[in-house]
Amino acid sequence: HTQFAYLPQGMVSINVTHSNLKREMIELKLDLHMTIFDVKRKLHTHCGTPAVHQRLLLRDNGQTLALLADDSKMLGYYSVESGMVIHVDDTDPFSLSRGGALEDVSLVERYRMTDDDYENRRGTVREFIREKKAIDPNWTPPTAGMMTGNPWQRQERPATDGPATEENFDAESVAGLEVGGRCEVMPGARRGEIAYIGERGLEKGFWVGVRFDEPMGKGDGTSKGTRYFECEPSFGSFVRGKNVTMGDFPEEGFDDDSEDEI
């Protein structure tokens, strides 16, 4: 296969499928000198099936070529070539991935917050409005005109040619968001957790501090020497509310991983 000519000698590039998962997993680079048991241990980190419950089938062009049954044999013993597929048959009757449980989010009972629970939470927009009114009884909170029928799915603000101002990014721009909520940030559909909501003190208007699941941010939760939230370097960013959608955004699964090695 000329497309795999870049691989060093003794390495192969294979795809992995799983008996309980619909989508094909990422392409993996494997050393032909790895034992089948070592291959299973590596697959465990990607698909969640323990080595003891893996039954591996080697396939090519839809045909099953071999059962990789001997854990002590090296991968090269089975004449594995780049472009082939290793299918993981999960033999665990109690596997978490059985019945599509790791892919079908409708099977997961979703958390519903009561109004009383939300009232008692810290760092919410409701608490911010309450504090503002305590300081200035005449202060009026913004309307929810930018909200859709789904309280977590916010409409985009119209693009403006002018500079970012307090009017552009007032409290309304972060309505429906709360600290601790899971979110997705554009551009890039980056997922993470809301760690801060407020006026950062550097530029006018409200900002949302996001702690990303992956190092896809620009900072560590600090700005001009002031710490607003805790996170590792490159895992945090301050973004405008219009770029944040809060909702059911779990951490990316193994099939969305872009790494070839662990």
N, C-alpha and C positions, 0 to 999 in steps of 0.2 A: 504494500500500500504506500504509494508515494506521498500521500498526505501525512503519513506518520514518519517520514524520513528524518524529521528533526529530533526524534527521540534517541537518546543514547542507547548503545547496545545493551540488551538485557532488560529493557523497559518496554512495556506495552500499554496501550491506551484502550480501555474497555468501558462499555456502558453497563449500568446495573439496573435491573428491574426487580420488583418486589411483589410477592403474591398478594399482599394486602393493600398495595398502593397502585393507583391508576397511572400516575405520571412517571415517566422515565427519569431516573436520577441523573445526577451530573456525571460527566465523563471522569474516570479515575485513572491515574497513572500507577501501575503496579510493577514491582520488580519480579522478574521470572524466578528469582532465587528465594522468594518468600514461600514459606510453607502455607498450605491451605488453611491451617489454623490461624496463621498471622493474617491472611486475607480476611478470614471471618472476623477477627478482632477489629480490623480496619473498617469492614462493612458495618460492624456494630455501631461505630461512632457516627455513621451516616444514616442508617435506617432504624436504629434502636433495637434491632433483634439480637439478643445475646448469641454468641457463637454456638452454644450448645443446642440452640433451637433453629440453626440455619442448615438447610439442605440446599447445596449449591449445584446448579445446572449450567453447563457451558453450552451456549447457543450461537449459531451463525446463520444468517438469512432465514430465521424462523425455524430452523431445524435444531433439535437437541443433539449435541455431539457427545457429551460425556457427563457423568455424575461425578462431581469432585468430592469423592467420599472419604479419601484417606487424608486425614489431617496432617500426617507427617510428610506427605509428598510435597515436592516443590511445585509451584504453579507451572513451571516450564515442562514438567513431566506430562502434562495434559495437552501439550502443543498449543497453548493459548497464543493467539495472534491479535495484534491491534485491530480494532473494529468489531471484535466479537462481543457478545453479551454474556454477563454472568447474572443468572436469575436466582434471586434469594427466595426460597420457599420457606416461609415462617411456619414451623411445626408446633408452635406454642398455642394451645387451645385458649389460653387466657391472654394472648398478646394484646397490648394496648392499641395496635394498629388494625386489629381484626374488625372487619365490617366497615372499613373506611373511617375509623374513629379519629385518625390523625389528619384526615383531609377534609371531612365533612363537618364544618363548624356548626351545622344545624343540630348535630348530635350532642353538642356541649350545652349544658344548662347555663344560660347567661345570667350575669349578675344584674339585679335590678335594685337601684337605690331608692329608698323611701324619702319622702320630703323631709321627715324628721332627721334622717341620717345626713342628708345634704345640709340641712340647717346647722347641724353640729360640726360639720367639717371645717377645717381651717384652710385658708388660701384660696377660697372660692370667690367668684365674682359677687355672689350675694353678700359675703362677708365684707368685701371691699366697699360695696354700696352702703352697707350698714355703717361702716366706719366713716365714710364720707359724710353721711347724713348726721352722724353724731357730732362732727366738727362744724358742719354748716347745715342747719335744718332746712335751708332754702335750696340746697343742692338737689337737682332733679336727675335721676338716672336716665340713661338713654332708652329709647324704645327698642323693641326686638324686631324692627322692620327688616333687618337683614336675615332673619331666621326663616327656614322652610318648615314644612310640617314635621320633619324629623328634627328634634332639637339638637342632634349632634352633627347633622349635615348642613353646613353653612353655605350660603351663596357667596360667590366671589364678588368683591367690590369692583365697580367699574375702574378700569385703568385710568390713571391721571398723568398728565404731562408735567404737573408741577412737583415741587419738592415735597418730601414727606413732612406733614405738619401734624400738630396735635389734633386738628379737626379731622384729618384723614384717619388717624389711628387713636380714637378716643376709646372710652370704656366699651362702647358698642362693638368695637373691632375684636374684642376678646369675649364677647357674650357667648355663653354655652360652653366655655372651656373651664377646666378646673385642674389645680395641681394634683398630680397623682394619676390623671387620666391617660389612657393609651391614645396615641395619635399617629397620624401620618403627615409628613411635611413635604411640601413641594418647593422647588423642583426635586425630582429624583425619587419620589415616593418613599422617602426615608422614614422608618418607623422608630418609635421610642416612647418616652414618657414625659408628660409635662411636669417640669420641676419648679417653674417660677412664672408668675403672671404679675406684671406691674410696670410702673414707670421706672426705667433704668437710670434716669438722671443724666444721661449723656445726650441723647436725641429726644425730641419731643414725642409724646404719645406713648402708647402701651406696647410692651414687648412680651413675648412668650419665650421662656427659657426651656429648651428641650434637651433631655438626656437621651441620646440615641442608643440603639441596641448595638450598633457597629460604629467604628471610628470614622464617621462620615460628617463630623461637625468641624467647627473652626476654633473651638476653644475648650476650656475646662470649667465653665460656669462662672468665670470671673470677667470683669470688664473694667479697665482702667484702675486696676488694683483692688477693686471691691468684689467680694465673692457674693454671688446671688444664689448659687446652688452647688451641690457637690457632684463632681463627675471626673472621670479620667480625661487626660489631654486628648483632644480631637473627638471626644464623645459628646460635646455640648455645643449649642449655638443659641443665639438670640434671634428670633424671627418675628415677623409681623403676624398678627392673628389671622389675616386673610390667607396666609399660606399654610395654616394648620387645620386639619380636620380631626376631631376627636371621635372615637368610636371603638368598635371591636377590631383592633388591629394587633393580633398576637405576634410574638416574635417570629421572624422568618424561619421556616422549617429547613430540614437538610436538603430538600430538593431545590431550594432557592439559593443554596450556598454556591459561591463562585470559586471557592478554593478547590484545588485539585488534590492537595495533600493535607494531612492533619498535623 
